[in-house]
């Protein structure tokens, strides 16, 4: 039989959610401090905690978003994606940087998983603009990494999907 995952309830789960978020913050600090390896280690530890929490309560939207966020952060670090949290300002901060230890395949894998979570959440509640915006962001990252690896067809498809979401969000809130 399969491995049994304990159901986390109450204070224990809340503490684990705090731990996962703290590890994400630590990941950001390590990367900004110049140690991408330690940043990735913290992101992976956060991801382990978030996976267990989400598996214990797969219908919990907050935990699914935490998991998708941990996946995205792991992808940023693996893929050398410079974000507001992970590196110096660049002319085009969405494009991957050529840093040592880059693993585009790993980054694309976790971005794909993160995108699938956000797609599922958006399907359940199409009015959740935050979830749709987060999906758009992940799609842009996927497109940028596909572009960096030379897969222009996949890059274009991801960017077109992101643009469709962006256009839809803008039409719903033209003042934003």
C-alpha distance (Angstrom), angle and dihedral (degrees) to the residues before:
residue distance angle dihedral
X1 . . .
X2 3.82 . .
X3 3.76 126.7 .
X4 3.79 111.8 -83.4
X5 3.78 114.7 -127.6
X6 3.79 113.2 -153.6
X7 3.77 116.6 -121.8
X8 3.76 109.0 -117.1
X9 3.77 115.0 -145.5
X10 3.75 137.3 174.3
X11 3.78 121.4 -20.0
X12 3.81 95.0 1.5
X13 3.81 92.2 57.7
X14 3.80 92.1 43.0
X15 3.79 89.6 52.3
X16 3.79 91.3 49.7
X17 3.81 91.4 49.4
X18 3.81 88.9 52.5
X19 3.81 89.7 48.2
X20 3.82 91.9 51.9
X21 3.81 91.6 49.3
X22 3.82 91.9 46.7
X23 3.80 90.2 51.6
X24 3.81 89.3 52.4
X25 3.80 88.9 53.6
X26 3.79 90.6 47.9
X27 3.80 89.1 50.5
X28 3.81 90.1 55.0
X29 3.81 91.9 48.6
X30 3.81 93.2 49.2
X31 3.80 92.7 50.0
X32 3.80 93.3 45.8
X33 3.81 87.6 48.4
X34 3.80 89.2 56.7
X35 3.80 101.0 -103.4
X36 3.81 105.3 113.3
X37 3.82 91.6 167.8
X38 3.81 92.1 59.4
X39 3.80 89.4 42.6
X40 3.78 90.6 54.4
X41 3.81 91.0 46.7
X42 3.82 91.1 54.2
X43 3.82 90.9 45.6
X44 3.81 90.5 51.8
X45 3.80 91.8 48.9
X46 3.80 89.0 50.8
X47 3.78 88.7 48.7
X48 3.82 91.6 52.9
X49 3.81 91.4 52.7
X50 3.82 92.7 44.4
X51 3.82 92.0 48.9
X52 3.81 91.6 53.1
X53 3.81 92.3 47.4
X54 3.79 92.8 48.0
X55 3.81 92.7 46.0
X56 3.81 90.4 51.7
X57 3.82 91.5 53.1
X58 3.83 109.3 16.3
X59 3.81 93.8 173.4
X60 3.81 93.2 57.1
X61 3.81 105.3 109.3
X62 3.81 94.4 -162.1
X63 3.80 91.3 54.8
X64 3.82 92.3 46.1
X65 3.81 90.0 52.6
X66 3.82 90.3 47.6
X67 3.81 89.5 52.1
X68 3.80 92.4 47.8
X69 3.82 89.7 48.5
X70 3.81 92.1 50.9
X71 3.80 89.6 48.8
X72 3.80 90.8 49.7
X73 3.81 92.2 49.3
X74 3.79 90.8 49.9
X75 3.79 88.6 50.2
X76 3.80 91.9 50.1
X77 3.79 91.2 53.5
X78 3.82 95.5 41.7
X79 3.78 92.5 46.1
X80 3.79 98.9 43.4
X81 3.78 90.8 -119.9
X82 3.75 108.1 167.6
X83 3.79 110.1 -139.5
X84 3.77 133.7 170.3
X85 3.80 86.4 -90.3
X86 3.76 101.9 41.8
X87 3.75 111.4 46.5
X88 3.77 153.8 -7.8
X89 3.77 121.5 -53.0
X90 3.80 113.2 -89.1
X91 3.76 133.1 -173.1
X92 3.80 89.8 -105.8
X93 3.82 106.4 19.3
X94 3.80 94.2 -179.1
X95 3.80 93.7 68.2
X96 3.79 118.6 89.6
X97 3.77 117.3 -105.0
X98 3.78 124.1 -134.6
X99 3.79 99.4 -113.4
X100 3.79 128.0 152.9
X101 3.79 115.3 -93.4
X102 3.80 95.7 31.3
X103 3.81 113.5 160.4
X104 3.78 108.2 -175.4
X105 3.81 93.4 176.5
X106 3.82 92.1 55.6
X107 3.79 90.8 45.2
X108 3.80 92.7 50.2
X109 3.79 90.1 48.5
X110 3.80 95.7 54.4
X111 3.80 92.5 40.2
X112 3.80 87.8 54.1
X113 3.79 90.6 52.3
X114 3.81 91.6 46.2
X115 3.80 90.8 49.0
X116 3.80 91.0 50.6
X117 3.81 90.3 54.2
X118 3.81 92.4 49.0
X119 3.83 90.9 46.0
X120 3.80 89.8 52.9
X121 3.79 92.4 48.5
X122 3.82 91.4 46.8
X123 3.81 90.3 50.5
X124 3.81 90.1 53.3
X125 3.81 92.5 48.0
X126 3.82 114.5 16.6
X127 3.80 89.8 178.1
X128 3.83 92.8 65.2
X129 3.79 99.4 104.3
X130 3.81 93.5 -179.7
X131 3.81 92.2 58.8
X132 3.80 91.2 45.9
X133 3.81 90.8 49.0
X134 3.82 90.3 50.2
X135 3.83 89.5 50.5
X136 3.80 89.1 51.0
X137 3.82 90.2 52.3
X138 3.81 92.6 50.5
X139 3.81 90.8 48.4
X140 3.80 90.3 52.6
X141 3.80 89.8 52.0
X142 3.82 90.6 48.8
X143 3.78 90.0 50.0
X144 3.80 92.6 48.4
X145 3.81 92.6 50.6
X146 3.79 92.1 46.2
X147 3.80 88.0 51.0
X148 3.82 90.8 49.5
X149 3.81 90.5 51.9
X150 3.80 93.3 47.1
X151 3.82 97.6 -109.3
X152 3.78 94.0 132.7
X153 3.82 95.4 167.0
X154 3.81 92.0 56.3
X155 3.81 90.7 41.9
X156 3.79 91.7 53.8
X157 3.81 92.7 46.4
X158 3.82 92.5 51.3
X159 3.80 92.8 46.6
X160 3.81 92.0 47.4
X161 3.80 90.5 52.4
X162 3.80 90.2 48.2
X163 3.81 90.6 48.9
X164 3.82 91.2 51.4
X165 3.81 90.2 53.2
X166 3.79 91.5 46.0
X167 3.81 91.9 49.6
X168 3.78 91.3 48.6
X169 3.80 92.2 48.7
X170 3.79 91.0 48.4
X171 3.80 92.6 49.8
X172 3.80 89.0 53.7
X173 3.82 92.8 49.7
X174 3.83 110.0 19.8
X175 3.81 92.1 172.6
X176 3.80 93.0 60.9
